[in-house]
């Protein structure tokens, strides 16, 4: 579910709930409510979370188990490293 994904993505960035809230311009209690499953982010915040975490909306919403990461913001040499790592892991599946 979305609350699991938000928490996991936040933790993967080593951000506190307060840090994520500040990046979104909301309260820490709002982030906590999302992560506890007490409320869900509005469409506006879903879009912001997608951009912030650089994942697809389908992944964030839990409609697709595949994680898609946008690497277009990286330099070409950095993209090559990421692609190389993915190919390396795919060989070991």
VENMOHU-V360577 format. One record per run of one state. SS is the DSSP state (helix for helix, strand for strand, loop for the rest). FROM is the first residue (numbers start at 1). LEN is the number of residues. If there is no record, write none. Layout:
ss->SS from->FROM len->LEN
ss->SS from->FROM len->LEN
This chain:
ss->loop from->1 len->1
ss->helix from->2 len->11
ss->loop from->13 len->4
ss->helix from->17 len->8
ss->loop from->25 len->3
ss->helix from->28 len->9
ss->loop from->37 len->6
ss->helix from->43 len->11
ss->loop from->54 len->1
ss->strand from->55 len->1
ss->loop from->56 len->1
ss->helix from->57 len->5
ss->loop from->62 len->7
ss->strand from->69 len->1
ss->loop from->70 len->6
ss->helix from->76 len->16
ss->loop from->92 len->2
